[in-house]
Structure formats: C-alpha cells, structure tokens
Amino acid sequence: MNLRFVEAFHWAVALKSVTRAAEKLNITQSALSSRIAVLETELGVLLLDRRDKLFRLTVAGQRFHDLSQNLLVMQTQIKEEMGSATMRSRVLRIGAIESVVHSWLAPWLKHMQAEHTDFELELTVETSPILVDQLQRGKQDMVFAALPASGEGIRTRTLPSMAMNFVGHKVLHARRLYKLRDLLGFDLLTFQRGSQPHVALLELFRSAGSETPRVHAIQSVSAMVQLVEAGFGIATLPRAAVDHLSLRLPLRILQTDVVLEPLPVHASYREDPTSHLTDAALASAVEHATQRPRPTRRATTAG
C-alpha cells in the first residue's frame, strides 16, 4: 500500500474536501482523486460516497481512516528514527497577526531554521478573522491570532497575552503623564473595527463616563506606526512590538492613568499524523512567546 495515497486520503477527510487536500499536498485535484481511487481498488471497497457533491465517507471509508492513522504515525516515527537525511522537506504554512510579527516571530523562526533542517516556511500576515478562516479551510497549518480557532482536527493553545500601551511620537507627545481626558484631544489609532483592541478602547472611555474620542480603525501595525511617526495621532500598540520598533523609530510609550486590556494571543493548529514538525513548532513558539521582552532605552515605561 502506497503511503502517499493513504496520506492523500487522510487530508481529504481532515479537510472535508478533495480540492483543499490537493492544495495542501501541492498536487492536482485529479491526481488526488486518482490516489484515492487506487486505494479503493486495492482495498476492494468504496471509501467516498460520490452520489452528490457533498463530501461523505462510506462506513468502510470511516473505518479505514481510523486505522490508517496508525500507518501515518508509524511512517513518521520510522523516518525520524532512520535519519533525517532521507526525509523530504516539510513545508509549514504559518499565519500570524502583525503584533506577533513585530515581536517574537523572527527569533522563533530563526530557532526553527537552526533546529529543523527539513523546515520550509510559507508565511501569511493577516487579521485574526481571516487567519482563523484560512486554518479552518485548510489553507494554514498553524496560526497565531487574537482569536482561537475551532473545528474538527483543530487544536488551540493560549499563549501569553501582550500588554497594550498608548504610543506617541517621542517629540510631539513628550508630556510626563497623560490622563484619560488628555487623550480626548488627540486622534486615536487602533486595530480594525470590532477587534478586541478597538472594542476595549471604546469601552475604556465609556466606563469612565467620558465622551467618545475620535478613533481611527487601522488594519495594519505598520500603517499605525507610520501615522504616529507623521504626527497623525496616538496609537494603541503591543508593548513587545514597540520595544523592537522604537530602536529605529521615534516612538514613545506614554505613561497614562489608565490601563489598556492586553491583547490575547492563541496558537491554533491542525493535527498532522504525517509529521512531528507541527508539534515541535508549537513547543518552540510557546517558549519564545513566553520569554519576557528586553527593555529598550528609547521606550518610556508605562505606569
């Protein structure tokens, strides 16, 4: 039995789509369908119910899928124990929000590069709702987002949240302390409308009985940083990202009399019996996300 064909069948079941499984394995849809057909001929049973366009397993197909997981796990163990020199490169499709990109993503990927010679990366930077949808549709293997993903075969681990701060221009916003009412005099920049930082910012003013500030919803951390640099307004950004960016940009964390809610971060991933790379990547990501960021001399500590 060709285990590549078993792997093709596994991903078709896991993703509930021949098309998505073919994209995952970087083969044509007809090639993947052919592999499943060969399995059916070899086993002498139908694995997929092809009576309509819905993806359904036959009873035999469900039983074979359950049993085939042992084959795929054993294949992975044999490859690892017999030496990585014979293993093909493994592509890990990773999605991340910009807050992660500007904080611990690069050190983590450098570690993965050094520790896993078979590691190849496909990186997507997007908003949390899009990343979660991509993982659920099989477009990503692992995503780091402010929202957890759910679904069959998907697991989520909560990572340390990111402290959020008001961030201004180090020359234009040089006051020692900014009270909540002082911030009403500035244009405020935060993440896209409906996101956790956007909702939390509006709730901060509402709960204080304050008037509603002018809030600009910006999808990109890079765009927010450029606007702060240009003197457009004050942004709410993760402290970990600002610590890195303030080394080369005129950013300043503002000391305020209020505390912003931290940004939650979740690592969501799809189980993969054909490789331990996802498990290794998750363990390494947790380690890097947990490390405390080094303080910078140019950033002012928030109270």
N, C-alpha and C positions, 0 to 999 in steps of 0.2 A: 504493500500500500504506500503510495507516494504521499509523504507527509506535507508536501507543499499543497497538495489537493485538500488534505484534511484542514490545513491552515486556512485555505480559501473558504471552505465550508464554515469554519468557526467564525470568521469575520462577517460572513453573510448573515449568520444567525445573530451574532453580537450586535450588529448594526441594523439588523432587520431590513437589509437592502443589498441586492446584488451590485447595484450601481455604486453605493458607498463603499462596499467591501473592495470593489475593483479599484476605486480611487485610493483606498488605504494601502493596497498592495502594489499600486502603480502598474496595474495591468489593465487590459481592455475588459469591458463587461462581457464580451463574447468569450474571452479566454477564461474568465472566472466561471461563467456558466458551463463551459466545456469541462472544467476540472470537476465541478460538482456532478455533471453527467457521467464522467468516467467513474467516480466513486459509486454512483448508483448502479452502474453496470457491474462493477466489481463486487458490490455487496448483494446485488440481486433484489434491491428494494428501492422504492422511491423515497427520497429524503425531503423533497419540497412538494407542496401541494400547488400545482400550476393551473388550477381551474379558473382563477381570476387574477387580477393584478395585485391583490393583497399578498404580502409575504407571510406564508404559513408553513410550518413544519408538519410533516406527517408524524404519526406515532413513532414509526421507525426512525425518522429523522431526529426527533427529540431524544430518543434513546441513544442513537449514535453520537449525537452531540455531547451528551453526558459522558459517555465512555471515551470519546476522543480527547477530552480534556487531559486525561491521564497520558495519552500518547504525546501531546504537545508539551506537557510539563516534563516528561521523561526526555524528549528531544532536547529541550533547553538544558537540562542537567547534564546530559551526555556531552553536548557541545562545550559547556563550561568546564567540565572535568577533563576533557580530552585536549584542551588547549585552545586559546583564543585565535591562534594563527589560522585555524581552518574556518573561523566564523566570518560570515559576511557582515558588512557594516550595517548598523541598525540606525534607521532614521527616527528621531524623536521629534514629533511635531508639538511644539510648545507655544501656548498663547499667554500673554501677560498684559496687565494694565500698565500704563506708563509709570505709575507710582513705584511699581516693582522694578521696572526697567531702570529708573533713575536712582535706585537704592542698592539692593543686593544681587540683582540678576547677573551682572557681569562677573563678579567674583565667583559666584556659583558656577557659571558656565565654564570659567577657566578651570575650576576644580574638576568638573565633569570631563573636560578635554584632556586633562592630565591623567585622570584615573581610568578612563574608558577609551581605549584606542579604537574601538569599533563604533564610537558615538558620532553621529551626524545630526546636525540641527536644522530644523525649519522653524523659524520664529515669526510669530504674528503678534503685533501690538494693536490692541483694540480695547473697546469699552467692555465692562463686565457682562452686560446682557448679550452682546454679540459673541463673546468668548464662550459663555455658558451654552448658547445655542450651537456653536460650532462643535463643542465637545459632545453634546447630545446627538448631533447628526454625524458624528464620526470624523469630523474634519480635523480634530485635535486629539492628541494622546493625553496631554496634561495642560491645565490652565491655572493661572494664578489670578484670581479675580476678587472683587469685593463682595461677590455673591456666590453662594455654594451651588453646585450643580447636583442634579439628582437624576435617577433613571436606572434601568436595568444594566448591571455590569459597571456602573459608575460609583466611585467612592470619593469621599471628600474628607479632607483633614484641615482643621482650623489652625492657621498659623498666627504668630503674634501680630496683634493689630499695630497700626502705625500711628504714632502721635501726630496730631494735626496742629498747625500753628498759622497765625496770621503772618504774612510775609510781605514786606515792602521793599522799597529802594533804600539803600543804606544812606544816601544823601537826602533824598526827599522826605523820608519818613524816619527822622532821627530822634524823635521825642523819646524820653526815657520810659514813659508809661502811657499806654493808650487805654482809656476806659471805653466801655461799650458805646456810650453816647458820642465819643470822639469818632468812632468808626463810621457813624452815620454821615459824616462829612466827606467820605471817600466813596468812590465806586469800588465795589467788592467783586472779586472774581472767584468762582468756584467751579466745581465739576458740572457735568451736564445736568439739565433739569430732571428732577426725580431721583437722582443718585443720592446715596447716603450723605455725602458732604453737603450737597445742595439743600436737602431737607433739614439736616442738622443745623446749618447756618441760619435758615429762616426761623427754625424753632428756637434758637438761642435768643433772637430778638423778640419773638412773640412771647416766650415765657417770662421775659424781663419787662413785659408791658411796654416795649419800645415801639416806635413807628418802624415800618418796614423799610430797610435800606434798599438802595439800588444795587441789584445783584445781577451780574453777567454770567450766564452759563457757558462755560468753555469746555469743550470736549478734550482738549489736549493740554498736558502739563507743559510741554514746550511752548505752546502758544501763550499760556498764562504767564510763564516766566518772561517771555519777550515783552508782554504788555506791562508787567511790573517794571522791567528794565527801562521801558519807554516812558514810565511815569503815568501810565493809564489808570492805575488803581492798586489796591491791596488784595492779595490772593490768599486763599486758604490752601495750604500745601502740606504734604507729609514732611515731618522733620528730617527723616532719613534722606529724602531726596534733596532737601535744601542744604543739608550738611555737605553733600557732594557738589551741588551746583554752585554754592556760594564761594567755592575755592577759586572760581574763574569768572563769576558774575557778581554784580553789585547788589546782591540780595541780603536782606537783614530780617531775622526772625524778630517780630515785635513782641515786647512784653505787654501783656494786657491783664485786665482784672477779671477776665472770663476764660474758661477752658473749653476748647472745641472737643467734640466727641472724636475718639480715634477712628481711623479708617480700618474696617475689618478686612482681613485677607484670608482667602481659602485656596487650598490646593486641591483641585478636583481632577481626577484621572480615570481612565478606563482600564480595567483589569486586563492583563495580557499574559496568557499562559505560554506564549511563544518566546518570551524574553523576560529576564530579570532586570533589564535596563530601567524600566519604569519604576520598579521598587527602589533601585539604587538611586535614581534621580530624586525620588521623593525624599528619601532619608537625607541625602545631601542638601536638598533645598531647605528642609526643616532646620538643619544645622546652621545654614547661612542666614536664614531669616530670623533665627533666634539670637544671633550674635548682636551685641549692642554696638550701634554705630560709633565710630571715633569722633570726638568733638573737634570742631574746626575753630580756628582763631578768629575767622571773619564773621561767624554767626554769633548773634547775641542770644543768650539763654533766655527762654520764656519762663515767666513765673507762674 
